[in-house]
């Protein structure tokens, strides 16, 4: 019976330890000498693997049940697959099918027969992709131990990202290679067409990290002769963006501190209802989810302008160009023009919103002398909530001072106003009940 290999044909002729599919491969590769000849062998092995044909497409529309079965199979028969097919030339459709059926015969709970009969080709492709990605990751790790030909290594890692094979490891290697070859490859990957979203994200995250020291160096420069985008009272704020503009816990609870908080809130107060609400800076993204574009832009701007006094037209333009260079979605290519001006306005407003949010937090959590904040803080919090600017933080401050009649009255008005968004009304209502 003719066997059907699942890995690219060139991989069947690899020498040891490059052909190893067992758990010993990583150790075997690490023990090889750091020579140009070994590096050349690694590059040739990668080239053969990437020359294809690569494993067929994996599941495009599996049900939750099929995914659960596949995850279970991968966990329970990984060792069996390596024992039955220990080398790159051994991995075949027939071999994987035999191991799967042997496992299914005694698996508990039972494995549905339809899954093996109807999905065998897709299952084999998925297994092959997993095996190949693990092999690529180990070869990349070996190449990263001590690169001799950095240009060739960067080119090989870039091909891995483009093919979607161990893109995180490949992008990490490019970040380690740095300037010029690693950076150049990453800059190409984040903007060129044909790169899968997940692979592009890995490249962009690596590039963000690689270029951070240069942005941080710019952030350490004072904003002399630059044109500020925030009001004077906000520019005087001494608390940095590295802590999210949070006010220090140990700050004295006195008229001077409270006076600064009031000045900041008055300066940041929008003149009209906001059309682009300030994103929640505390948003947490699951490990398998892509961060929103605004979070990546925020990371860039935070490096360039770590204090409110550095939020300037010049640095905003630099940030826009850097984000465009990084391939961040939705960023105009140049700061000139209507789109660039809209970008600057949006982000100056959002930065002011985050500063206001932290000011409300300090006033609510750490100012116990309610005579210092009554009634002006309650009035400002209600205005912020009605304008749709950091409404959640504003209402939370009202709740923290819920025993003050002015706070309670503001919460009652917010909870009863049908013109406000349901989230604001419901938060105010919950605060009144607590």
Secondary structure by P-SEA (a helix, b strand, c coil): cbbbbccccccccccccccccccaaaaaaaaccccaaaaaaaaaaaaaaacccccccccccccaaaaaaaaaaaaccaaaaaaaccccccccaaaaaaaaaaaaacccccccaaaaaccaaaaaaaaaaaaaaaaaaaaaaaaaccccaaaaaaaaaaaaaaaccaaaaaaaaaaaacccaaaaaaaaaaccccccaaaaaaaaaaaaaaaaaaaaaaaaccccccccccccccccccccccccccccccccccaaaaaaaaaaaaaaccccccccccccccccccccccccaaaaaaaaaaaaccccccccaaaaaaaaaaaaaacccccccccccaaaaaaaaaaaaaaaaaaaaaaaaaaccccccccccccaaaaaaaaaaaaccaaaaaaaaaaaacccaaaaaaaaaaaacccccaaaaaaaaaaaac
